[in-house]
């Protein structure tokens, strides 16, 4: 039998961080970087061997299951082993798959460093969904949890809007987003040098009392971002988004804390305090690189270098 191969995209959340958990409309972008999955069938082995590799080709996780009992016989990388055991069991029960379906070897490989936070877990869920034809949001509920926007981005062919439906977690509202402004060349993405645990960020958000107008304000901002024509107006909307989110979290926006002298706008993406930042500026790229290098940041992408869009 031939091996099966799949690929899923990483993600960046441009609007709606935190609020997307409670039904706000959010703008998400798939990245060119993602994760690959290869399945090599080995009929009759009664065993599933799993190996996960970094973007540098280093083995960072491995496990082996005896399929009749789903007992882990070899494992490296807890708690991932426990999560995967639960995922595999859910897959078989949901689809009525026989244990023989999993007989073989799975290899996954990232295109990006794990610490970038582009979606090691979400791309994996999307890959397993493609392989088994099981609803990815069901698999998400049975494993890592979260809003699900990252799952939608993993399968997207370009910018999307995402809205979680409270009454139906397995069928969110996902639409192609008309986000292709003339000022894309003034949008950059900067790696903060810090990996932020999404679950910790969610816990921080949940510990705050929810402002009753917060969700609707963020949804309205997302709509306005999609229709904006001028770069200056886009910058204003982004600053407003940071202010509203900062008030809800009782946290200081990243630009006010670290980049007060920057000629442009800097916005947190995803959980505040780590992963990627969006940089909006009319400065030459060389000046941007020089500014952030002095601040200790060296990984900077243009919009087109990082973001995937099938039509570009």
C-alpha positions in Angstrom: 0.0 0.0 0.0 1.2 3.5 -0.8 1.8 6.2 1.8 -0.8 9.0 2.2 0.4 12.6 2.5 -1.4 15.8 3.7 -0.5 19.4 4.5 -2.2 22.1 6.6 -1.4 25.8 7.0 -0.3 27.6 10.1 -2.3 30.7 11.2 -2.3 34.3 12.4 -5.3 36.0 14.1 -5.5 39.6 13.0 -8.6 40.6 14.9 -10.7 39.0 17.6 -8.0 37.5 19.9 -9.8 36.3 23.0 -13.2 37.7 21.9 -13.4 34.9 19.2 -13.9 32.5 22.1 -17.3 34.1 22.9 -18.6 34.5 19.4 -17.0 37.6 18.0 -16.3 37.7 14.3 -12.5 37.5 13.7 -10.2 37.9 10.8 -7.7 35.0 10.4 -4.9 34.5 7.9 -3.3 31.1 6.8 0.5 31.1 6.6 2.7 29.6 4.0 4.4 27.6 6.7 2.5 24.6 8.1 2.7 20.9 8.9 2.9 17.8 6.8 1.6 14.3 7.7 2.7 11.1 6.1 1.0 7.8 6.8 2.8 4.6 5.8 0.4 1.6 6.0 1.7 -1.6 7.6 -1.2 -4.1 7.5 -1.1 -6.8 10.1 1.3 -5.0 12.4 -1.3 -4.3 15.1 0.8 -1.3 15.9 0.9 2.5 15.2 4.3 4.2 15.4 4.3 8.0 15.5 7.2 10.3 15.0 7.1 14.1 14.9 10.0 16.2 13.5 10.9 19.8 13.8 11.6 22.1 10.9 15.3 21.2 11.3 14.5 17.5 11.0 15.0 16.7 14.7 12.7 14.2 16.4 10.8 16.0 19.2 8.0 13.4 19.8 7.6 9.7 19.3 5.2 7.0 20.6 4.0 3.6 19.7 0.6 2.1 20.4 -0.5 -1.5 20.6 -3.8 -1.0 18.8 -6.1 -3.6 20.4 -5.6 -2.1 23.8 -4.4 1.4 22.8 -1.6 0.9 25.3 1.5 3.1 24.7 4.5 0.8 24.5 7.1 3.4 23.8 6.7 7.2 24.4 8.8 10.4 24.3 7.1 13.7 24.9 4.4 13.6 27.6 1.7 15.1 27.8 1.4 14.9 24.0 1.2 11.1 24.3 -1.9 11.3 26.5 -3.6 13.8 24.2 -2.9 11.7 21.1 -4.1 8.5 22.8 -7.4 10.3 23.5 -7.5 11.7 20.0 -6.9 8.3 18.3 -9.6 6.7 20.5 -12.1 9.4 19.6 -11.3 9.0 15.9 -12.0 5.3 16.0 -15.2 5.6 18.0 -16.6 8.5 16.0 -16.0 7.0 12.6 -16.4 3.3 13.7 -12.9 2.7 12.4 -11.3 -0.7 13.0 -8.0 -0.8 14.8 -6.5 -2.1 11.6 -7.1 1.4 10.0 -4.2 2.7 12.2 -1.8 -0.1 11.5 1.4 1.7 10.2 3.6 4.6 10.8 2.7 8.3 11.0 5.4 11.0 10.4 4.7 14.7 10.9 7.0 17.5 10.0 6.7 21.2 10.7 7.8 23.9 8.3 8.2 26.4 11.2 10.0 26.4 14.6 7.5 25.2 17.2 8.2 28.3 19.4 6.7 30.5 16.7 3.2 29.6 17.8 1.8 29.2 14.2 -0.3 26.2 15.2 1.5 22.9 15.9 -1.6 21.5 17.5 -4.2 23.0 15.1 -2.4 21.9 12.0 -2.2 18.4 13.5 -6.0 18.4 14.1 -6.6 19.5 10.5 -4.3 16.8 9.2 -6.0 14.0 11.1 -9.3 15.3 9.9 -8.2 15.2 6.3 -6.9 11.7 6.7 -9.9 10.3 8.5 -12.7 12.5 7.1 -13.8 13.3 10.6 -15.1 16.8 11.5 -12.0 18.7 12.8 -14.0 20.7 15.3 -15.1 17.4 16.9 -11.5 16.4 17.2 -10.6 19.7 18.7 -13.3 19.4 21.3 -11.9 15.9 22.2 -8.3 17.2 22.5 -6.9 20.7 22.8 -10.1 22.8 22.9 -10.2 26.5 21.9 -12.2 28.7 19.6 -11.4 26.7 16.4 -10.4 29.7 14.2 -7.0 28.1 13.8 -8.6 24.9 12.4 -10.4 27.0 9.9 -7.2 28.8 8.9 -5.4 25.5 8.6 -7.7 24.5 5.7 -8.1 28.0 4.2 -6.9 29.2 0.8 -6.6 32.8 1.9 -8.0 35.2 4.5 -11.1 34.2 6.3 -13.6 35.5 8.8 -14.5 33.1 11.6 -17.3 33.1 14.1 -17.9 30.4 16.7 -21.5 29.3 17.1 -22.4 28.9 20.7 -25.1 26.3 20.1 -23.1 24.3 17.6 -19.3 24.1 18.3 -18.8 21.6 15.4 -20.1 24.0 12.7 -18.7 27.5 13.0 -19.4 30.2 10.5 -16.4 30.4 8.2 -16.3 32.7 5.1 -13.7 33.9 2.6 -12.6 37.4 3.6 -12.2 40.1 1.1 -9.0 41.3 2.7 -6.6 42.4 -0.1 -6.0 46.1 0.5 -3.6 48.2 -1.6 -1.4 48.7 1.5 -0.4 45.1 2.1 3.2 46.2 1.4 3.0 48.2 4.6 2.0 45.2 6.8 4.8 43.2 8.5 4.9 40.4 11.0 7.5 40.2 13.8 8.3 37.2 15.9 8.4 38.4 19.5 10.9 35.8 20.6 8.5 34.4 23.2 6.2 31.3 23.0 2.9 32.0 24.6 0.8 29.1 25.9 -2.7 29.6 24.4 -4.4 27.9 27.3 -2.7 30.2 29.8 -3.9 33.2 27.7 -7.5 31.8 27.7 -7.3 31.3 31.5 -6.3 35.0 31.9 -9.2 36.1 29.7 -11.7 33.9 31.5 -10.6 35.4 34.9 -11.9 38.8 33.9 -15.5 40.0 34.0 -16.8 40.2 30.4 -17.8 43.7 29.3 -21.2 43.2 27.7 -20.4 45.3 24.6 -16.9 43.8 24.1 -17.9 41.1 21.7 -20.0 43.3 19.5 -17.3 46.0 19.4 -14.7 43.5 18.2 -17.1 42.1 15.6 -17.8 45.6 14.3 -14.1 46.4 14.1 -13.5 43.2 12.1 -16.2 44.3 9.6 -14.6 47.8 9.3 -11.1 46.3 8.8 -12.4 44.3 5.8 -13.8 47.4 4.1 -11.1 50.0 4.9 -9.4 51.5 1.9 -6.8 53.9 3.4 -3.7 52.8 5.4 -4.2 55.6 8.0 -7.7 54.4 8.7 -6.5 50.8 9.0 -3.9 51.9 11.6 -6.6 53.8 13.5 -8.8 50.7 13.6 -6.0 48.5 14.8 -5.1 50.9 17.6 -8.7 51.0 18.6 -8.8 47.2 18.7 -5.7 47.2 20.9 -7.3 49.7 23.3 -10.5 47.8 23.6 -8.8 44.4 24.1 -6.4 45.9 26.6 -9.3 47.4 28.6 -11.0 44.0 28.7 -7.8 42.2 29.8 -6.6 45.0 32.1 -3.3 44.8 30.3 -1.1 47.4 28.6 -1.0 47.1 24.7 2.4 45.9 23.5 3.2 49.2 21.7 2.6 51.3 24.8 4.8 49.0 26.8 7.8 48.4 24.5 7.6 50.4 21.3 6.4 53.9 22.2 8.9 55.6 19.8 8.1 53.5 16.8 6.8 55.3 13.7 3.8 53.1 13.0 1.6 50.7 14.8 2.4 47.4 16.6 -0.4 45.0 17.5 -0.4 41.7 19.4 -1.6 38.7 17.5 -3.3 35.8 19.4 -2.6 35.5 23.1 -1.0 38.7 24.4 2.6 38.4 25.6 4.1 36.2 22.9 4.3 34.7 19.4 3.9 37.2 16.5 3.2 40.9 16.4 1.7 42.8 13.4 3.7 45.9 12.4 2.1 48.7 10.3 4.4 51.3 9.0 5.4 53.3 5.9 9.1 53.2 6.9 11.5 51.4 4.5 12.1 47.8 5.4 15.7 48.4 6.2 14.7 51.0 8.8 12.2 48.6 10.3 14.8 45.8 10.6 17.2 48.2 12.1 14.7 49.5 14.7 13.6 46.1 15.9 17.1 44.7 15.8 18.2 47.3 18.3 15.2 46.1 20.5 16.4 42.5 20.2 14.0 41.2 17.6 15.4 39.7 14.4 12.7 37.7 12.7 10.6 40.0 10.4 8.4 39.0 7.5 6.6 41.0 4.9 2.9 40.2 4.4 3.5 38.2 1.2 6.5 36.3 2.7 4.4 34.8 5.4 0.7 34.8 4.4 -0.7 32.2 2.1 -3.3 33.2 -0.5 -4.2 30.9 -3.4 -4.8 33.8 -5.8 -1.3 35.4 -5.1 
